Amino acid sequence: MLIWRQRPDASFVGGFNTWLKCGRYVRKGEKGIAILAPMFFKDKTKTADGSEGEIKRIWFKVVYVFDILSSDLWPSLCALDRSRLCHFRKSAR
C-alpha cells in the first residue's frame, strides 16, 4: 500500500543491492520509494523466578526500494561513453 501511495505506476520493485544482483543498476539521483521492512530481534530477559527467557520481537524500519523503470541494464551506457571520451581525448592530443 505504501508503494502504491507513493508511485501508483510502479510494477516491480527491489532494493539497490537487489538490482545489482539482477545485473541492473539504479540511475544516479533516482528517488526511492519508502517502505517499512521488518527487523527480527531476540531479547534475553530474566523472569521473576530467576531463569532466563527469550522474547522474539519484530520492529520495522524505513528502507527505500526502486521501481524497474528507474533502473538501466548493465553494463551502463555511461561506461561506453567513458571509453568513447577516452578515445576522443587520445585523438585530440
PyMOL CGO cylinders between C-alpha atoms (Angstrom):
from pymol import cmd
from pymol.cgo import CYLINDER

trace = [
    CYLINDER, 0.00, 0.00, 0.00, 2.92, 2.35, 0.72, 0.3, 1, 1, 1, 1, 1, 1,
    CYLINDER, 2.92, 2.35, 0.72, 4.34, 1.69, -2.74, 0.3, 1, 1, 1, 1, 1, 1,
    CYLINDER, 4.34, 1.69, -2.74, 1.04, 2.33, -4.46, 0.3, 1, 1, 1, 1, 1, 1,
    CYLINDER, 1.04, 2.33, -4.46, 0.53, 5.54, -2.47, 0.3, 1, 1, 1, 1, 1, 1,
    CYLINDER, 0.53, 5.54, -2.47, 3.92, 6.96, -3.47, 0.3, 1, 1, 1, 1, 1, 1,
    CYLINDER, 3.92, 6.96, -3.47, 4.16, 5.67, -7.04, 0.3, 1, 1, 1, 1, 1, 1,
    CYLINDER, 4.16, 5.67, -7.04, 0.94, 4.20, -8.49, 0.3, 1, 1, 1, 1, 1, 1,
    CYLINDER, 0.94, 4.20, -8.49, 2.63, 3.15, -11.75, 0.3, 1, 1, 1, 1, 1, 1,
    CYLINDER, 2.63, 3.15, -11.75, 5.31, 1.02, -10.03, 0.3, 1, 1, 1, 1, 1, 1,
    CYLINDER, 5.31, 1.02, -10.03, 5.32, -2.52, -11.38, 0.3, 1, 1, 1, 1, 1, 1,
    CYLINDER, 5.32, -2.52, -11.38, 8.33, -4.37, -9.94, 0.3, 1, 1, 1, 1, 1, 1,
    CYLINDER, 8.33, -4.37, -9.94, 10.40, -3.00, -7.05, 0.3, 1, 1, 1, 1, 1, 1,
    CYLINDER, 10.40, -3.00, -7.05, 13.62, -4.01, -5.35, 0.3, 1, 1, 1, 1, 1, 1,
    CYLINDER, 13.62, -4.01, -5.35, 16.35, -2.58, -3.18, 0.3, 1, 1, 1, 1, 1, 1,
    CYLINDER, 16.35, -2.58, -3.18, 19.58, -1.12, -4.54, 0.3, 1, 1, 1, 1, 1, 1,
    CYLINDER, 19.58, -1.12, -4.54, 21.61, -4.29, -3.93, 0.3, 1, 1, 1, 1, 1, 1,
    CYLINDER, 21.61, -4.29, -3.93, 18.83, -6.47, -5.34, 0.3, 1, 1, 1, 1, 1, 1,
    CYLINDER, 18.83, -6.47, -5.34, 19.05, -4.62, -8.65, 0.3, 1, 1, 1, 1, 1, 1,
    CYLINDER, 19.05, -4.62, -8.65, 22.84, -5.04, -8.68, 0.3, 1, 1, 1, 1, 1, 1,
    CYLINDER, 22.84, -5.04, -8.68, 22.44, -8.80, -8.21, 0.3, 1, 1, 1, 1, 1, 1,
    CYLINDER, 22.44, -8.80, -8.21, 19.98, -8.87, -11.12, 0.3, 1, 1, 1, 1, 1, 1,
    CYLINDER, 19.98, -8.87, -11.12, 22.51, -7.22, -13.40, 0.3, 1, 1, 1, 1, 1, 1,
    CYLINDER, 22.51, -7.22, -13.40, 20.90, -3.79, -13.36, 0.3, 1, 1, 1, 1, 1, 1,
    CYLINDER, 20.90, -3.79, -13.36, 21.80, -0.53, -11.68, 0.3, 1, 1, 1, 1, 1, 1,
    CYLINDER, 21.80, -0.53, -11.68, 19.76, 2.34, -10.30, 0.3, 1, 1, 1, 1, 1, 1,
    CYLINDER, 19.76, 2.34, -10.30, 20.23, 5.69, -12.03, 0.3, 1, 1, 1, 1, 1, 1,
    CYLINDER, 20.23, 5.69, -12.03, 22.11, 8.34, -10.08, 0.3, 1, 1, 1, 1, 1, 1,
    CYLINDER, 22.11, 8.34, -10.08, 19.76, 10.80, -8.39, 0.3, 1, 1, 1, 1, 1, 1,
    CYLINDER, 19.76, 10.80, -8.39, 16.73, 8.49, -8.60, 0.3, 1, 1, 1, 1, 1, 1,
    CYLINDER, 16.73, 8.49, -8.60, 14.28, 8.92, -5.72, 0.3, 1, 1, 1, 1, 1, 1,
    CYLINDER, 14.28, 8.92, -5.72, 13.45, 5.76, -3.79, 0.3, 1, 1, 1, 1, 1, 1,
    CYLINDER, 13.45, 5.76, -3.79, 10.07, 4.56, -2.57, 0.3, 1, 1, 1, 1, 1, 1,
    CYLINDER, 10.07, 4.56, -2.57, 9.97, 4.41, 1.23, 0.3, 1, 1, 1, 1, 1, 1,
    CYLINDER, 9.97, 4.41, 1.23, 8.56, 1.19, 2.73, 0.3, 1, 1, 1, 1, 1, 1,
    CYLINDER, 8.56, 1.19, 2.73, 8.60, -0.45, 6.15, 0.3, 1, 1, 1, 1, 1, 1,
    CYLINDER, 8.60, -0.45, 6.15, 10.86, -3.51, 6.36, 0.3, 1, 1, 1, 1, 1, 1,
    CYLINDER, 10.86, -3.51, 6.36, 10.60, -5.98, 9.26, 0.3, 1, 1, 1, 1, 1, 1,
    CYLINDER, 10.60, -5.98, 9.26, 13.57, -6.50, 11.58, 0.3, 1, 1, 1, 1, 1, 1,
    CYLINDER, 13.57, -6.50, 11.58, 13.58, -9.55, 13.84, 0.3, 1, 1, 1, 1, 1, 1,
    CYLINDER, 13.58, -9.55, 13.84, 15.24, -9.47, 17.28, 0.3, 1, 1, 1, 1, 1, 1,
    CYLINDER, 15.24, -9.47, 17.28, 15.62, -11.89, 20.15, 0.3, 1, 1, 1, 1, 1, 1,
    CYLINDER, 15.62, -11.89, 20.15, 15.87, -10.37, 23.62, 0.3, 1, 1, 1, 1, 1, 1,
    CYLINDER, 15.87, -10.37, 23.62, 17.16, -12.33, 26.58, 0.3, 1, 1, 1, 1, 1, 1,
    CYLINDER, 17.16, -12.33, 26.58, 15.26, -11.48, 29.74, 0.3, 1, 1, 1, 1, 1, 1,
    CYLINDER, 15.26, -11.48, 29.74, 15.24, -12.76, 33.27, 0.3, 1, 1, 1, 1, 1, 1,
    CYLINDER, 15.24, -12.76, 33.27, 11.92, -13.87, 34.66, 0.3, 1, 1, 1, 1, 1, 1,
    CYLINDER, 11.92, -13.87, 34.66, 10.74, -13.42, 38.24, 0.3, 1, 1, 1, 1, 1, 1,
    CYLINDER, 10.74, -13.42, 38.24, 11.91, -16.93, 39.25, 0.3, 1, 1, 1, 1, 1, 1,
    CYLINDER, 11.91, -16.93, 39.25, 15.49, -16.23, 38.05, 0.3, 1, 1, 1, 1, 1, 1,
    CYLINDER, 15.49, -16.23, 38.05, 15.50, -18.23, 34.83, 0.3, 1, 1, 1, 1, 1, 1,
    CYLINDER, 15.50, -18.23, 34.83, 16.42, -16.65, 31.51, 0.3, 1, 1, 1, 1, 1, 1,
    CYLINDER, 16.42, -16.65, 31.51, 13.89, -16.48, 28.73, 0.3, 1, 1, 1, 1, 1, 1,
    CYLINDER, 13.89, -16.48, 28.73, 14.00, -15.37, 25.13, 0.3, 1, 1, 1, 1, 1, 1,
    CYLINDER, 14.00, -15.37, 25.13, 11.46, -13.00, 23.65, 0.3, 1, 1, 1, 1, 1, 1,
    CYLINDER, 11.46, -13.00, 23.65, 11.09, -12.58, 19.90, 0.3, 1, 1, 1, 1, 1, 1,
    CYLINDER, 11.09, -12.58, 19.90, 10.38, -9.04, 18.77, 0.3, 1, 1, 1, 1, 1, 1,
    CYLINDER, 10.38, -9.04, 18.77, 9.58, -7.53, 15.40, 0.3, 1, 1, 1, 1, 1, 1,
    CYLINDER, 9.58, -7.53, 15.40, 10.43, -3.92, 14.67, 0.3, 1, 1, 1, 1, 1, 1,
    CYLINDER, 10.43, -3.92, 14.67, 10.07, -2.03, 11.44, 0.3, 1, 1, 1, 1, 1, 1,
    CYLINDER, 10.07, -2.03, 11.44, 12.47, 0.40, 9.83, 0.3, 1, 1, 1, 1, 1, 1,
    CYLINDER, 12.47, 0.40, 9.83, 12.18, 2.61, 6.76, 0.3, 1, 1, 1, 1, 1, 1,
    CYLINDER, 12.18, 2.61, 6.76, 14.05, 1.32, 3.70, 0.3, 1, 1, 1, 1, 1, 1,
    CYLINDER, 14.05, 1.32, 3.70, 13.99, 2.51, 0.12, 0.3, 1, 1, 1, 1, 1, 1,
    CYLINDER, 13.99, 2.51, 0.12, 13.17, 0.43, -2.94, 0.3, 1, 1, 1, 1, 1, 1,
    CYLINDER, 13.17, 0.43, -2.94, 13.33, 1.34, -6.61, 0.3, 1, 1, 1, 1, 1, 1,
    CYLINDER, 13.33, 1.34, -6.61, 11.00, 0.53, -9.48, 0.3, 1, 1, 1, 1, 1, 1,
    CYLINDER, 11.00, 0.53, -9.48, 12.20, -1.39, -12.53, 0.3, 1, 1, 1, 1, 1, 1,
    CYLINDER, 12.20, -1.39, -12.53, 11.57, 1.75, -14.60, 0.3, 1, 1, 1, 1, 1, 1,
    CYLINDER, 11.57, 1.75, -14.60, 14.20, 3.59, -12.54, 0.3, 1, 1, 1, 1, 1, 1,
    CYLINDER, 14.20, 3.59, -12.54, 16.95, 1.11, -13.39, 0.3, 1, 1, 1, 1, 1, 1,
    CYLINDER, 16.95, 1.11, -13.39, 19.01, 0.52, -16.50, 0.3, 1, 1, 1, 1, 1, 1,
    CYLINDER, 19.01, 0.52, -16.50, 20.66, -2.54, -17.99, 0.3, 1, 1, 1, 1, 1, 1,
    CYLINDER, 20.66, -2.54, -17.99, 24.20, -3.49, -17.04, 0.3, 1, 1, 1, 1, 1, 1,
    CYLINDER, 24.20, -3.49, -17.04, 26.76, -2.52, -18.31, 0.3, 1, 1, 1, 1, 1, 1,
    CYLINDER, 26.76, -2.52, -18.31, 25.77, 1.09, -18.17, 0.3, 1, 1, 1, 1, 1, 1,
    CYLINDER, 25.77, 1.09, -18.17, 25.76, 3.30, -21.18, 0.3, 1, 1, 1, 1, 1, 1,
    CYLINDER, 25.76, 3.30, -21.18, 27.99, 5.65, -19.23, 0.3, 1, 1, 1, 1, 1, 1,
    CYLINDER, 27.99, 5.65, -19.23, 30.75, 3.04, -19.33, 0.3, 1, 1, 1, 1, 1, 1,
    CYLINDER, 30.75, 3.04, -19.33, 30.55, 3.05, -23.12, 0.3, 1, 1, 1, 1, 1, 1,
    CYLINDER, 30.55, 3.05, -23.12, 30.58, 6.85, -23.14, 0.3, 1, 1, 1, 1, 1, 1,
    CYLINDER, 30.58, 6.85, -23.14, 33.71, 6.89, -20.94, 0.3, 1, 1, 1, 1, 1, 1,
    CYLINDER, 33.71, 6.89, -20.94, 35.58, 4.71, -23.41, 0.3, 1, 1, 1, 1, 1, 1,
    CYLINDER, 35.58, 4.71, -23.41, 34.50, 6.97, -26.25, 0.3, 1, 1, 1, 1, 1, 1,
    CYLINDER, 34.50, 6.97, -26.25, 35.60, 10.05, -24.32, 0.3, 1, 1, 1, 1, 1, 1,
    CYLINDER, 35.60, 10.05, -24.32, 38.98, 8.44, -23.66, 0.3, 1, 1, 1, 1, 1, 1,
    CYLINDER, 38.98, 8.44, -23.66, 39.25, 7.69, -27.38, 0.3, 1, 1, 1, 1, 1, 1,
    CYLINDER, 39.25, 7.69, -27.38, 38.42, 11.29, -28.27, 0.3, 1, 1, 1, 1, 1, 1,
    CYLINDER, 38.42, 11.29, -28.27, 40.93, 12.58, -25.75, 0.3, 1, 1, 1, 1, 1, 1,
    CYLINDER, 40.93, 12.58, -25.75, 43.67, 10.46, -27.30, 0.3, 1, 1, 1, 1, 1, 1,
    CYLINDER, 43.67, 10.46, -27.30, 42.84, 11.62, -30.80, 0.3, 1, 1, 1, 1, 1, 1,
    CYLINDER, 42.84, 11.62, -30.80, 42.67, 15.28, -29.76, 0.3, 1, 1, 1, 1, 1, 1,
    CYLINDER, 42.67, 15.28, -29.76, 46.22, 15.27, -28.37, 0.3, 1, 1, 1, 1, 1, 1,
]
cmd.load_cgo(trace, "trace")
